């Protein structure tokens, strides 16, 4: 039996089939909330909702979009920021 502390409802219950054919319950931490834009707070597309140990196994390109401020700003905030920087240069 798993430790009582792990059997709390704060953990997700996952049914897993073992090599011996038995079905057992694994208790794992729940997924984190979505990554959010630093400027407007909207959820970011293209950024996976995974626990840090799973994120470490992924390639850098799979963790965030490949553009300036990818994984930090949403596309609309980035466009606005770029427009402001161009206007500020003139």
N, CA and C atoms as a LAMMPS dump frame, in Angstrom:
ITEM: TIMESTEP
0
ITEM: NUMBER OF ATOMS
270
ITEM: BOX BOUNDS ff ff ff
-5.0000000000000000e+02 5.0000000000000000e+02
-5.0000000000000000e+02 5.0000000000000000e+02
-5.0000000000000000e+02 5.0000000000000000e+02
ITEM: ATOMS id mol type element x y z
1 1 1 N 0.837 -1.19 0
2 1 2 C 0 0 0
3 1 3 C 0.874 1.241 0
4 2 1 N 0.398 2.265 -0.663
5 2 2 C 1.128 3.522 -0.764
6 2 3 C 1.02 4.277 0.567
7 3 1 N 1.981 5.162 0.815
8 3 2 C 1.976 5.957 2.047
9 3 3 C 0.671 6.753 2.161
10 4 1 N 0.122 6.886 3.354
11 4 2 C -1.129 7.641 3.507
12 4 3 C -1.025 9.084 3.007
13 5 1 N 0.129 9.704 3.161
14 5 2 C 0.298 11.09 2.715
15 5 3 C 0.105 11.207 1.21
16 6 1 N 0.435 10.157 0.469
17 6 2 C 0.302 10.195 -0.988
18 6 3 C -1.133 9.924 -1.437
19 7 1 N -1.965 9.411 -0.525
20 7 2 C -3.331 9.062 -0.896
21 7 3 C -4.299 10.228 -0.765
22 8 1 N -3.783 11.449 -0.609
23 8 2 C -4.664 12.601 -0.444
24 8 3 C -5.275 12.971 -1.796
25 9 1 N -6.326 13.778 -1.755
26 9 2 C -7.018 14.169 -2.981
27 9 3 C -6.262 15.245 -3.746
28 10 1 N -5.17 15.768 -3.158
29 10 2 C -4.383 16.76 -3.891
30 10 3 C -3.568 16.089 -4.988
31 11 1 N -3.516 14.765 -4.955
32 11 2 C -2.787 14.021 -5.992
33 11 3 C -3.763 13.34 -6.942
34 12 1 N -3.342 13.229 -8.184
35 12 2 C -4.121 12.59 -9.232
36 12 3 C -3.991 11.085 -9.133
37 13 1 N -5.053 10.356 -9.391
38 13 2 C -4.983 8.9 -9.392
39 13 3 C -4.882 8.421 -10.836
40 14 1 N -3.841 7.657 -11.117
41 14 2 C -3.604 7.161 -12.469
42 14 3 C -3.584 5.648 -12.423
43 15 1 N -4.43 5.029 -13.223
44 15 2 C -4.436 3.564 -13.282
45 15 3 C -3.328 3.112 -14.22
46 16 1 N -2.462 2.211 -13.74
47 16 2 C -1.306 1.76 -14.511
48 16 3 C -1.319 0.233 -14.565
49 17 1 N -1.096 -0.287 -15.738
50 17 2 C -1.022 -1.741 -15.889
51 17 3 C 0.437 -2.155 -15.716
52 18 1 N 0.704 -3.075 -14.792
53 18 2 C 2.072 -3.525 -14.531
54 18 3 C 2.466 -4.618 -15.517
55 19 1 N 3.767 -4.905 -15.621
56 19 2 C 4.2 -5.973 -16.524
57 19 3 C 3.582 -7.329 -16.181
58 20 1 N 3.237 -7.534 -14.927
59 20 2 C 2.622 -8.795 -14.51
60 20 3 C 1.145 -8.875 -14.843
61 21 1 N 0.582 -7.805 -15.41
62 21 2 C -0.811 -7.83 -15.817
63 21 3 C -1.761 -7.241 -14.795
64 22 1 N -1.278 -6.893 -13.605
65 22 2 C -2.148 -6.301 -12.588
66 22 3 C -2.402 -4.841 -12.917
67 23 1 N -3.508 -4.338 -12.416
68 23 2 C -3.764 -2.905 -12.575
69 23 3 C -3.624 -2.262 -11.204
70 24 1 N -2.714 -1.273 -11.112
71 24 2 C -2.467 -0.616 -9.836
72 24 3 C -2.732 0.876 -9.981
73 25 1 N -2.887 1.555 -8.849
74 25 2 C -3.125 2.994 -8.865
75 25 3 C -1.855 3.713 -8.473
76 26 1 N -1.413 4.627 -9.328
77 26 2 C -0.28 5.492 -9.005
78 26 3 C -0.843 6.855 -8.643
79 27 1 N -0.215 7.514 -7.679
80 27 2 C -0.641 8.838 -7.245
81 27 3 C 0.417 9.827 -7.687
82 28 1 N 0.044 10.782 -8.526
83 28 2 C 1.03 11.758 -8.99
84 28 3 C 0.479 13.165 -8.806
85 29 1 N 1.393 14.132 -8.703
86 29 2 C 0.972 15.515 -8.507
87 29 3 C 0.208 15.981 -9.734
88 30 1 N -0.706 16.906 -9.526
89 30 2 C -1.531 17.404 -10.622
90 30 3 C -0.738 18.334 -11.532
91 31 1 N -1.279 18.559 -12.725
92 31 2 C -0.648 19.462 -13.686
93 31 3 C -0.693 20.892 -13.168
94 32 1 N 0.335 21.68 -13.442
95 32 2 C 0.28 23.086 -13.047
96 32 3 C -0.651 23.871 -13.967
97 33 1 N -0.986 25.079 -13.577
98 33 2 C -1.83 25.95 -14.403
99 33 3 C -1.062 26.367 -15.643
100 34 1 N -1.736 26.954 -16.609
101 34 2 C -1.057 27.349 -17.846
102 34 3 C -0.086 28.501 -17.615
103 35 1 N 0.968 28.563 -18.449
104 35 2 C 1.904 29.692 -18.414
105 35 3 C 1.135 30.916 -18.882
106 36 1 N 1.399 32.065 -18.266
107 36 2 C 0.634 33.266 -18.597
108 36 3 C 1.537 34.377 -19.101
109 37 1 N 0.955 35.255 -19.918
110 37 2 C 1.671 36.404 -20.477
111 37 3 C 2.08 37.324 -19.333
112 38 1 N 3.317 37.82 -19.38
113 38 2 C 3.846 38.678 -18.321
114 38 3 C 3.194 40.053 -18.341
115 39 1 N 2.591 40.408 -19.471
116 39 2 C 2.033 41.753 -19.613
117 39 3 C 0.524 41.794 -19.369
118 40 1 N -0.222 40.913 -20.052
119 40 2 C -1.685 40.969 -19.939
120 40 3 C -2.27 39.82 -19.11
121 41 1 N -1.499 38.759 -18.884
122 41 2 C -1.973 37.651 -18.053
123 41 3 C -2.778 36.592 -18.777
124 42 1 N -2.864 36.684 -20.129
125 42 2 C -3.586 35.652 -20.887
126 42 3 C -2.768 34.363 -20.913
127 43 1 N -3.418 33.187 -20.951
128 43 2 C -2.668 31.93 -21.065
129 43 3 C -1.894 31.889 -22.388
130 44 1 N -0.664 31.379 -22.346
131 44 2 C 0.181 31.338 -23.539
132 44 3 C -0.035 30.048 -24.312
133 45 1 N -0.185 30.18 -25.629
134 45 2 C -0.311 29.009 -26.495
135 45 3 C 1.093 28.502 -26.807
136 46 1 N 1.234 27.224 -26.987
137 46 2 C 2.524 26.658 -27.369
138 46 3 C 3.456 26.388 -26.213
139 47 1 N 2.982 26.594 -24.966
140 47 2 C 3.795 26.306 -23.788
141 47 3 C 3.097 25.173 -23.037
142 48 1 N 3.737 24.008 -22.912
143 48 2 C 3.057 22.869 -22.304
144 48 3 C 2.817 23.039 -20.804
145 49 1 N 1.725 22.468 -20.329
146 49 2 C 1.418 22.453 -18.891
147 49 3 C 1.969 21.161 -18.324
148 50 1 N 3.221 21.169 -17.91
149 50 2 C 3.841 19.965 -17.376
150 50 3 C 4.59 20.275 -16.092
151 51 1 N 4.837 19.23 -15.316
152 51 2 C 5.623 19.375 -14.091
153 51 3 C 7.093 19.547 -14.487
154 52 1 N 7.895 20.195 -13.644
155 52 2 C 9.292 20.494 -13.997
156 52 3 C 10.116 19.279 -14.433
157 53 1 N 9.91 18.117 -13.805
158 53 2 C 10.706 16.947 -14.2
159 53 3 C 10.388 16.499 -15.621
160 54 1 N 9.142 16.664 -16.069
161 54 2 C 8.777 16.326 -17.457
162 54 3 C 9.31 17.387 -18.42
163 55 1 N 9.275 18.655 -18.006
164 55 2 C 9.767 19.746 -18.853
165 55 3 C 11.256 19.597 -19.12
166 56 1 N 11.999 19.142 -18.118
167 56 2 C 13.449 18.981 -18.278
168 56 3 C 13.786 17.989 -19.387
169 57 1 N 12.923 17.01 -19.579
170 57 2 C 13.176 15.978 -20.599
171 57 3 C 12.875 16.465 -22.01
172 58 1 N 12.138 17.567 -22.136
173 58 2 C 11.758 18.068 -23.46
174 58 3 C 12.845 18.962 -24.032
175 59 1 N 12.869 19.06 -25.358
176 59 2 C 13.837 19.947 -26.004
177 59 3 C 13.404 21.385 -25.772
178 60 1 N 14.348 22.293 -25.9
179 60 2 C 14.081 23.704 -25.65
180 60 3 C 13.009 24.239 -26.612
181 61 1 N 13.051 23.776 -27.87
182 61 2 C 12.104 24.27 -28.869
183 61 3 C 10.689 23.78 -28.591
184 62 1 N 10.561 22.665 -27.877
185 62 2 C 9.23 22.14 -27.565
186 62 3 C 8.625 22.832 -26.349
187 63 1 N 9.444 23.557 -25.593
188 63 2 C 8.963 24.194 -24.367
189 63 3 C 8.334 25.553 -24.589
190 64 1 N 8.695 26.228 -25.688
191 64 2 C 8.139 27.556 -25.936
192 64 3 C 8.257 27.907 -27.407
193 65 1 N 7.456 28.864 -27.902
194 65 2 C 7.522 29.257 -29.314
195 65 3 C 8.859 29.902 -29.642
196 66 1 N 9.337 29.686 -30.863
197 66 2 C 10.628 30.25 -31.28
198 66 3 C 10.415 31.616 -31.912
199 67 1 N 10.272 32.611 -31.071
200 67 2 C 10.174 34.002 -31.522
201 67 3 C 10.655 34.865 -30.364
202 68 1 N 10.923 36.145 -30.598
203 68 2 C 11.352 36.999 -29.483
204 68 3 C 10.313 36.971 -28.356
205 69 1 N 10.752 36.855 -27.139
206 69 2 C 9.904 36.778 -25.948
207 69 3 C 8.97 35.572 -25.97
208 70 1 N 9.358 34.508 -26.691
209 70 2 C 8.553 33.289 -26.747
210 70 3 C 8.463 32.662 -25.366
211 71 1 N 7.257 32.345 -24.925
212 71 2 C 7.056 31.761 -23.611
213 71 3 C 6.965 32.8 -22.513
214 72 1 N 7.035 34.081 -22.864
215 72 2 C 6.955 35.161 -21.87
216 72 3 C 5.786 36.088 -22.213
217 73 1 N 5.698 36.496 -23.498
218 73 2 C 4.628 37.389 -23.943
219 73 3 C 3.736 36.696 -24.957
220 74 1 N 2.453 37.065 -24.948
221 74 2 C 1.539 36.543 -25.967
222 74 3 C 1.783 37.315 -27.27
223 75 1 N 1.373 36.783 -28.414
224 75 2 C 1.643 37.428 -29.7
225 75 3 C 1.126 38.861 -29.805
226 76 1 N -0.049 39.131 -29.246
227 76 2 C -0.603 40.483 -29.357
228 76 3 C 0.207 41.482 -28.535
229 77 1 N 0.657 41.087 -27.359
230 77 2 C 1.488 41.975 -26.534
231 77 3 C 2.848 42.196 -27.2
232 78 1 N 3.378 41.156 -27.823
233 78 2 C 4.664 41.276 -28.518
234 78 3 C 4.544 42.262 -29.682
235 79 1 N 3.468 42.146 -30.453
236 79 2 C 3.251 43.055 -31.59
237 79 3 C 3.143 44.489 -31.092
238 80 1 N 2.429 44.685 -30
239 80 2 C 2.261 46.018 -29.418
240 80 3 C 3.615 46.571 -28.951
241 81 1 N 4.399 45.73 -28.31
242 81 2 C 5.716 46.116 -27.804
243 81 3 C 6.645 46.501 -28.957
244 82 1 N 6.589 45.729 -30.051
245 82 2 C 7.431 46.027 -31.214
246 82 3 C 7.003 47.346 -31.866
247 83 1 N 5.682 47.59 -31.95
248 83 2 C 5.188 48.847 -32.511
249 83 3 C 5.661 50.03 -31.672
250 84 1 N 5.596 49.897 -30.36
251 84 2 C 6.041 50.964 -29.455
252 84 3 C 7.527 51.233 -29.608
253 85 1 N 8.323 50.144 -29.765
254 85 2 C 9.768 50.326 -29.882
255 85 3 C 10.131 51.004 -31.214
256 86 1 N 9.389 50.702 -32.274
257 86 2 C 9.65 51.326 -33.58
258 86 3 C 9.282 52.814 -33.532
259 87 1 N 8.159 53.115 -32.92
260 87 2 C 7.714 54.518 -32.807
261 87 3 C 8.668 55.295 -31.913
262 88 1 N 9.163 54.649 -30.861
263 88 2 C 10.105 55.303 -29.939
264 88 3 C 11.438 55.617 -30.57
265 89 1 N 11.865 54.846 -31.594
266 89 2 C 13.151 55.058 -32.27
267 89 3 C 13.138 56.298 -33.165
268 90 1 N 11.96 56.652 -33.649
269 90 2 C 11.882 57.765 -34.618
270 90 3 C 11.96 59.12 -33.959
